[in-house]
Amino acid sequence: MPATHDANATELLKLLSHDLRWALVRGLAQSDYRVQELAEQVARPMNLVSYHLRLLREAGLVHERRSSADRRDVYCSLDLDRLAHAYQAAGAALHPVLGLPAIPAPRRTPLRLLFLCTHNSARSQIAEGLLRARAGTRPLTVMSAGTHPATVHPLAVAAAAELGVDIRHHQSKHLDSLRGQSFDYVITVCDQVREECPVFGEAVTMRHWSFPDPAAASGSAEERAVVFRQTAQGLARRIDHLLLELDQAESEPSWVAPSVHRSEP
């Protein structure tokens, strides 16, 4: 095993072994958060949390983006793909079997999920179509809505189509049209909606994926299409992670510490 592999594995494990950094990574594995929210979660001063977030950023594990709703705020997101690759490489540096990811069985218990954004015209529509398509036989009911619905953007339709998903017949819906319906997960994909804090009850799992509105992009038609394409690809990665999480949550633990048998003297 090359020494550089061992060094990289050691640096990653040292980075994640710090209690506060581990807590930050655990929080960001569930949702995007503003820095002050992370500080509240871990009950540590903002300057200390900012310092450890900087170390995670320098390692390429955490990214920051200015809030689309309030430019004074910064959202942090975890690069799960990069972390997974690095973590598996660290395991493989110790033994090849430790670099193999566990694949849980597809979920069988029904769940209802709702994607929210302001206009329900692009991000939430793409997310709805992608999750419904990639869920396969999983019993998931997937919907989307907006606080100020418009019409489904044609570039959103095109970006989804490039990923093999047809949302041509989707229609924008107002959040009020879903009153009385219950959801297990509500995922906001718009900073504005997230910061308006819609109330869904304590039993609902709330998540936030901080994506800028692709419809606000300027430039040529091709440049705007690229922005929609990048948004769709980012949502696809998040949805793949979500499906794996939902499957794992229903699965039994796949590893149990073996018993140690001592030989008789």
Backbone torsions as a table, in degrees:
resi	resn	phi	psi	omega
1	MET	NA	121.5	-178.7
2	PRO	-58.0	145.8	-177.8
3	ALA	-62.3	-32.4	-179.2
4	THR	-63.1	-35.2	178.2
5	HIS	-64.0	-44.3	179.0
6	ASP	-63.0	-40.8	-179.6
7	ALA	-64.0	-44.3	179.6
8	ASN	-63.5	-42.4	178.9
9	ALA	-63.0	-42.9	-179.6
10	THR	-62.8	-43.3	-179.2
11	GLU	-63.7	-41.1	179.0
12	LEU	-63.7	-47.7	-177.8
13	LEU	-65.5	-36.1	175.8
14	LYS	-65.2	-39.4	-179.4
15	LEU	-63.8	-43.5	-175.9
16	LEU	-82.5	-15.3	-175.6
17	SER	-76.9	-14.5	177.9
18	HIS	-70.1	130.6	-173.7
19	ASP	-56.9	-43.9	-177.2
20	LEU	-70.2	-43.1	178.7
21	ARG	-64.1	-38.4	177.5
22	TRP	-62.3	-41.8	178.7
23	ALA	-63.7	-39.5	178.4
24	LEU	-66.0	-43.2	179.2
25	VAL	-64.6	-41.2	178.4
26	ARG	-61.1	-42.3	178.9
27	GLY	-65.0	-44.9	-178.2
28	LEU	-73.1	-17.2	175.0
29	ALA	-68.5	-20.3	-178.7
30	GLN	-95.0	-35.1	-172.5
31	SER	-163.9	159.6	170.2
32	ASP	-79.2	141.5	-178.8
33	TYR	-137.5	155.0	169.3
34	ARG	-77.2	157.0	-175.2
35	VAL	-59.6	-42.6	-178.5
36	GLN	-65.9	-30.2	177.1
37	GLU	-69.4	-39.3	176.8
38	LEU	-63.6	-41.0	178.7
39	ALA	-61.4	-38.6	178.0
40	GLU	-67.6	-39.8	-179.4
41	GLN	-61.6	-43.5	-175.8
42	VAL	-93.3	-3.0	178.0
43	ALA	55.4	47.6	177.7
44	ARG	-129.3	157.8	179.9
45	PRO	-61.6	150.3	-178.9
46	MET	-58.7	-42.4	-176.9
47	ASN	-65.0	-34.6	178.1
48	LEU	-70.2	-43.4	178.2
49	VAL	-63.1	-41.6	179.1
50	SER	-61.8	-38.7	178.4
51	TYR	-61.3	-47.4	-177.6
52	HIS	-72.6	-31.3	173.5
53	LEU	-64.2	-36.6	177.8
54	ARG	-62.1	-40.0	178.0
55	LEU	-64.2	-38.6	178.1
56	LEU	-69.6	-34.7	176.1
57	ARG	-66.4	-43.6	-178.9
58	GLU	-63.3	-26.9	176.5
59	ALA	-83.5	-3.2	179.1
60	GLY	79.8	13.1	-176.6
61	LEU	-92.6	-25.2	-178.8
62	VAL	-124.4	139.0	176.2
63	HIS	-119.4	152.5	178.3
64	GLU	-119.8	148.3	177.0
65	ARG	-148.3	135.9	177.5
66	ARG	-63.5	138.1	178.4
67	SER	-61.9	136.7	176.1
68	SER	-72.4	-20.6	-178.7
69	ALA	-88.6	-43.5	-178.8
70	ASP	-136.8	105.7	-173.6
71	ARG	-64.0	-12.1	177.2
72	ARG	-76.6	-20.0	-179.1
73	ASP	-92.8	152.0	178.1
74	VAL	-125.2	129.3	174.6
75	TYR	-96.3	137.5	175.7
76	CYS	-106.0	140.2	176.3
77	SER	-134.5	149.0	-179.7
78	LEU	-94.7	132.0	176.1
79	ASP	-84.3	88.6	-174.7
80	LEU	-65.0	-35.5	179.8
81	ASP	-63.3	-46.8	179.9
82	ARG	-64.7	-42.0	179.3
83	LEU	-64.3	-43.1	-179.8
84	ALA	-61.2	-44.2	179.9
85	HIS	-62.4	-45.5	-178.8
86	ALA	-66.6	-39.3	-177.9
87	TYR	-67.9	-42.4	178.0
88	GLN	-66.6	-36.8	177.4
89	ALA	-65.2	-37.1	177.7
90	ALA	-64.8	-41.6	177.5
91	GLY	-64.6	-43.1	-179.5
92	ALA	-65.3	-27.1	177.7
93	ALA	-66.0	-25.0	177.3
94	LEU	-87.6	-46.3	176.4
95	HIS	-160.6	139.3	-176.8
96	PRO	-54.2	-35.3	-177.4
97	VAL	-65.1	-25.6	-178.8
98	LEU	-77.8	-9.0	177.4
99	GLY	-93.0	1.3	-177.9
100	LEU	-93.6	119.5	179.4
101	PRO	-71.1	143.7	176.2
102	ALA	-81.8	135.0	-179.4
103	ILE	-110.8	107.3	179.7
104	PRO	-73.3	161.6	176.3
105	ALA	-70.8	150.9	179.4
106	PRO	-58.5	144.3	-178.8
107	ARG	-62.8	143.9	178.8
108	ARG	-116.4	-20.2	180.0
109	THR	-80.6	131.5	-178.3
110	PRO	-63.8	145.9	174.5
111	LEU	-140.1	151.9	175.4
112	ARG	-116.8	127.8	-177.2
113	LEU	-126.5	143.0	-179.6
114	LEU	-129.3	130.0	173.3
115	PHE	-102.7	134.9	-177.3
116	LEU	-125.2	138.7	165.6
117	CYS	-148.2	-176.3	-173.6
118	THR	-69.2	-55.7	-171.7
119	HIS	-99.0	-8.5	-177.8
120	ASN	50.1	42.5	-176.3
121	SER	-118.4	-18.6	-175.7
122	ALA	-140.8	-77.4	-173.0
123	ARG	-57.6	-52.7	-176.8
124	SER	-69.4	-31.7	177.8
125	GLN	-68.4	-44.0	177.8
126	ILE	-62.8	-44.1	-179.7
127	ALA	-61.4	-43.3	178.8
128	GLU	-58.9	-49.2	-178.3
129	GLY	-64.5	-41.3	-179.5
130	LEU	-65.2	-46.2	-178.0
131	LEU	-65.4	-41.8	179.7
132	ARG	-62.2	-40.6	-178.3
133	ALA	-71.1	-40.7	-174.6
134	ARG	-85.1	-11.2	178.9
135	ALA	-67.5	-24.3	179.4
136	GLY	63.2	-124.7	-178.0
137	THR	-89.6	0.0	178.6
138	ARG	-62.4	138.6	-177.6
139	PRO	-81.7	70.1	-179.2
140	LEU	-109.1	131.2	171.6
141	THR	-100.0	121.1	-172.6
142	VAL	-121.1	130.1	179.3
143	MET	-137.2	168.1	174.2
144	SER	-144.4	158.7	-179.9
145	ALA	-160.7	173.2	179.8
146	GLY	-141.0	161.4	177.2
147	THR	-85.0	-23.4	176.6
148	HIS	-139.8	71.1	-172.0
149	PRO	-62.8	144.7	176.5
150	ALA	-119.1	-125.3	174.2
151	THR	-127.7	156.1	-179.1
152	VAL	-65.1	127.5	-175.1
153	HIS	-73.8	133.6	-179.7
154	PRO	-60.3	-31.9	178.1
155	LEU	-72.1	-26.6	173.4
156	ALA	-68.1	-40.6	177.2
157	VAL	-61.5	-43.7	-179.1
158	ALA	-66.8	-41.3	-179.3
159	ALA	-66.0	-39.7	177.2
160	ALA	-65.8	-39.6	-179.2
161	ALA	-61.9	-35.3	178.5
162	GLU	-63.6	-22.9	177.3
163	LEU	-98.1	11.4	175.8
164	GLY	82.1	21.1	-177.2
165	VAL	-120.2	130.4	-177.6
166	ASP	-101.7	110.5	176.7
167	ILE	-116.9	24.0	-177.7
168	ARG	-59.7	-30.1	-175.3
169	HIS	-99.7	6.7	175.7
170	HIS	-68.1	149.1	175.7
171	GLN	-128.4	142.4	178.1
172	SER	-70.2	141.6	-178.3
173	LYS	-129.7	148.1	174.2
174	HIS	-83.2	144.2	178.7
175	LEU	-55.4	-34.4	-178.5
176	ASP	-62.4	-25.0	-179.2
177	SER	-68.9	-11.8	-178.6
178	LEU	-104.0	8.6	179.4
179	ARG	-57.7	137.9	-179.7
180	GLY	92.6	-13.1	177.3
181	GLN	-92.7	147.3	-179.5
182	SER	-106.9	150.0	179.3
183	PHE	-136.5	147.0	176.2
184	ASP	-84.6	-36.7	179.4
185	TYR	-130.4	134.3	170.1
186	VAL	-122.1	120.1	-175.7
187	ILE	-116.5	115.2	176.3
188	THR	-88.5	133.4	179.8
189	VAL	-116.4	18.3	-177.0
190	CYS	-139.5	126.5	-178.9
191	ASP	-60.9	-39.0	-178.0
192	GLN	-59.8	-48.5	-179.2
193	VAL	-65.9	-40.6	-178.5
194	ARG	-62.6	-39.4	-177.0
195	GLU	-80.4	-12.1	171.0
196	GLU	-80.2	-11.4	173.4
197	CYS	53.9	63.9	173.1
198	PRO	-62.1	144.8	-175.9
199	VAL	-101.6	126.9	-179.9
200	PHE	-126.1	2.2	-179.9
201	GLY	100.2	155.5	-174.5
202	GLU	-69.6	-23.0	-176.4
203	ALA	-76.5	-12.4	-176.3
204	VAL	-86.7	135.9	174.0
205	THR	-86.1	117.6	-179.1
206	MET	-98.4	135.6	175.7
207	ARG	-131.6	154.9	174.6
208	HIS	-131.9	130.2	172.8
209	TRP	-116.9	112.1	-173.2
210	SER	-84.5	101.1	177.6
211	PHE	-121.4	132.5	173.4
212	PRO	-68.4	155.4	-179.1
213	ASP	-73.1	114.2	-179.8
214	PRO	-65.3	-24.2	-179.6
215	ALA	-69.1	-16.8	179.1
216	ALA	-86.7	-3.5	-178.4
217	ALA	-69.3	145.4	177.6
218	SER	-108.4	177.0	179.2
219	GLY	114.0	-169.7	-179.9
220	SER	-71.0	170.2	179.2
221	ALA	-59.5	-40.1	-179.3
222	GLU	-69.4	-39.6	178.7
223	GLU	-64.2	-39.9	178.2
224	ARG	-68.2	-37.2	178.0
225	ALA	-63.3	-36.3	177.8
226	VAL	-62.9	-40.4	179.4
227	VAL	-63.5	-43.7	177.3
228	PHE	-63.1	-39.9	179.6
229	ARG	-63.1	-43.8	179.4
230	GLN	-64.8	-38.3	177.4
231	THR	-63.7	-44.6	179.6
232	ALA	-62.7	-41.0	179.6
233	GLN	-66.3	-39.5	176.8
234	GLY	-64.4	-41.5	177.3
235	LEU	-65.3	-37.6	179.4
236	ALA	-61.8	-41.7	177.9
237	ARG	-63.3	-43.4	179.6
238	ARG	-62.6	-39.5	-177.9
239	ILE	-69.1	-39.3	175.6
240	ASP	-60.7	-41.3	177.7
241	HIS	-64.2	-41.9	-179.3
242	LEU	-63.0	-43.9	179.7
243	LEU	-61.3	-41.7	178.2
244	LEU	-63.3	-40.9	178.8
245	GLU	-63.9	-44.9	-179.7
246	LEU	-63.2	-39.3	177.5
247	ASP	-65.0	-45.5	-177.1
248	GLN	-64.4	-35.5	-178.1
249	ALA	-63.2	-27.7	-179.6
250	GLU	-91.1	-18.1	-175.7
251	SER	-79.7	153.4	172.9
252	GLU	-73.1	153.3	174.6
253	PRO	-52.7	133.1	-173.9
254	SER	-92.3	-3.1	-177.4
255	TRP	-137.1	132.7	176.6
256	VAL	-129.1	133.7	-179.5
257	ALA	-59.9	129.4	-179.0
258	PRO	-70.9	151.5	174.8
259	SER	-73.8	147.0	179.4
260	VAL	-101.2	119.3	179.2
261	HIS	-102.6	122.6	178.6
262	ARG	-94.1	138.8	177.5
263	SER	-73.2	144.1	176.6
264	GLU	-68.5	137.9	179.0
265	PRO	-65.5	NA	NA
